Every structure is written in C-alpha cells, then in structure tokens.
Amino acid sequence: MKKVSHPLKVGMQGAAVVRLHDALQLCLDLGVLLAESPRGRAQFALALAHDRARALYGDATATLVDRFQGERRLLINGEVDAAVADALNELMRGWDSATLH
C-alpha cells in the first residue's frame, strides 16, 4: 500500500486523499479504528465510500481522522499532519510485514 502523505485537510482532492481513504478503510476493515463498534465501522465505511468516489477529503474523512487521532492520543483537529501520517504509515508497514511472513 502506498504511503499516506501530509498535509491533508477538508476540501482537498486527488490521489493523496485516496491513499488516505485506503488507509482509513483498512483500519476499519481490520477493526483498528472503532474497534468497539462493528456497526459504527460499517456506517463509516459507507460514508467514506462516498468521499472516496469523489476523491474528496470530506466530512466523513475528517470525522474518521478525528477518531483516529483520539484513539492514538494525537492532536484532534481532523487534519492529517506528520504525526497522523506517520502513525498510519507505521500501522500499514506492520500489516505489510505480517502478510509477507
């Protein structure tokens, strides 16, 4: 999976936002994000699909980034800064390693 870059924030569009969507979707699929709520994960996956269809950093994306920031004890502002990108990329590196072995 390609790395999440930064900065990313509401209103942005393009390939970098789609890479963020991929990472967030994987977090939902693996139960890393919203672990306590399978129903919440399903609802957010639907909302994220709407943003992804437009390659847009929309409200659903921002809300999921907020949740990720809160669960990782990062500054909660709904934007992808270096700390958020690093945390997502570290998770993805671990998943890539796990699938290789």
C-alpha positions, 0 to 999 in steps of 0.5 A: 500500500502506498504511503499516506502523505501530509498535509491533508485537510477538508476540501482537498482532492486527488490521489493523496486523499485516496491513499488516505481513504485506503488507509482509513478503510483498512483500519476499519476493515481490520477493526483498528479504528472503532474497534468497539463498534462493528456497526459504527465501522460499517456506517463509516465505511459507507460514508467514506465510500462516498468521499472516496468516489469523489476523491474528496477529503470530506466530512466523513474523512475528517470525522474518521481522522478525528477518531483516529487521532483520539484513539492514538492520543494525537492532536484532534483537529481532523487534519492529517499532519506528520504525526497522523501520517506517520502513525498510519504509515507505521500501522500499514508497514506492520500489516505489510510485514505480517502478510509477507511472513 
